Structure formats: C-alpha cells, structure tokens
C-alpha cells in the first residue's frame, strides 16, 4: 500500500494563528508517527501555492478562524481537487457565523439562548438601552471567530461600550445573547456518533481564551455512563458538580448529533451545550475545526472512548478519503 501524502494546513492570518500552529504541529507529529508522509504548510495567504508543487492525497485542515473555518480554504481545495478533512464549504460557513447557526438550530427545533444582532455602525446609547430592556446578565459575542476572542459576560450595568467595541473589533457584526446559568458540556462527534461527554468547570465562570489555553484553573471531567464517578483527566482538583443522570446524558448526546446535522457537518465536529437549573439544554455552537492541542477537548473525548490521538487523526483522514465532492469541472472526486 502506497504511503499517503497528507498536507497539514496550519497557521493562517486570524487571531487564532498561535493555536492553529499548536494544533497543526500536534496533528503532523501524530500522522508521521502513523507512517504517513506529512507536508506541513504554514498558510500565510489564500493561494497556498505549496499545494501546486506536491502530490497531495488529503489535506488535514488545522486552520482556525478566517479562511480556515469559514469555507474559504474548503472552496480552494475543492477547486484544486484535493480531498480535505471535516465539513464542506456551506456547513463551514454556517458554523462560523454564530447567528446563522442559531437560525439553523431554531429551524431544527433545538433550543439556543435568545439573542439580538448588532451591526456597524452602532449607536452605543441605543444599544445600552436595548441591553437593559433585554435584561442582564448577557453575553456579547462576535458573529464570527473562535477561542472566545472578543466574548464578554455582562452581569452588571456598566462597561457596555467597551464590551461592544471588543466584540466588533472582530468584524462588522456581533450579537447580544441571554446568559444561561448552568453546567457547560462539550460533545465531540466522530463519524456521526457522539463521543463521551466532557464537562467544563472554570474558576471564573467564563471559558475564555485564557481559560482554554493558558490557565491551570480550568478543569475537565469525563461524564461516565455508569454515573458513579467522574474522571478528572487533567489530574487537577475536583470541583463540586453533581453527576448527570442517564436520561439527560443520552439526551445531550442526541442533541449534539442533531445540532451537527442541522448545520450540515460531516466527518467530525464539537458541539458546545448548556444545561440550566430546569434541566433544559441549550445549544451554544458547533465547531467544525475544534482545537487539536494537548489541552483540546475533542482529543480528550476521543481518549475517553479509548481512541488515541494518533488514531483520531488517522480516522479523520480516512473519513476525508472516503467522501466525494464535485470539483470545479463538474467531475466527482474521491
């Protein structure tokens, strides 16, 4: 069997460049260890001319943010006739747009926190009044972007202008979302199946960029189907959180698959979900290219399902090799 040539696309020009490089280097090492020929490409423009000089069997997309998760690089790869990992052009575009994603969730009958849209140019006085009428607490988020960059929680009536400005630094649109207090879970989807549920416990009540990548205070727990114990997979001190009963566990996994399908994802994704104090679930977002760093949540969930990091990367490449798409010339590519 011929050794596969796999291009790992990483870096990019978005604010998530550093995380993308971490993800890409981890993926590249795993795929090399599995015996593949790996070409690492640090993407610095939208042409990716390196792809024209190599015989590529599959492109593993480890790009986050702009041109990675918004359908841009997917479109380029389809034009070049190169199979790639993860979701297609349209699903990537929708998932990157959190407001469009919410519309898809609602259309599919899934609950998601209430929201209203902000667009440039903004009248800050009017927005402040609208937020007050909407009711605190709220979360202000950029419409596009990841790693919680530009996201703020407002629990008291101050600093509206600053937080709106931070969100709008990421683009022309942002949105105000009702803050839902409860337990936060993330559920990986691999080949149309839910992986074990991971619960996220943060010291400051907000899973922001620092909590995700730099803080030792964030704790992650695999919720076991036995519901008799919880494994702290980063070996940090436990937090006081009750166990999830069987019916809620199964419901969460079902909702994650429904959210994945509502966006039109394929291959894999990671779905973020909240459970409020009335035992109602709310879909927050679907991540079509979740992180692949040593602290990333999809690899944690896979490990809990006895899937090693190397096996996870290999499986994702296998799924990319199996799917078909129509290239720019109208022919079917494998």
Secondary structure, DSSP 8 states (H G I E B T S, - for coil): ----EEEEEEE-SSTTHHHHHHHHHHHHHHHHHTT-EEEEEEE-SSS-GGGGGS--SEEEE---STTTTSSHHHHHHHHHT--BSS--HHHHHHHHSHHHHHHHHHHTT-----EEEEESS--HHHHHHHHHHH-SSEEEEESS--TTTT-EEE-SS--HHHHHHHHHTT-SEEEEEE---EEEEEEEEETTEEEEEEEEE-TTS---HHHHHT-SS-EEEEE-TT-S-EEETT-----------HHHHHHHHHHHHHHHHHHT--SEEEEEEEEETTS-EEEEEEETT---STT-HHHHHHHHTT--HHHHHHHHHHHHHH--EE-TTS-EE-
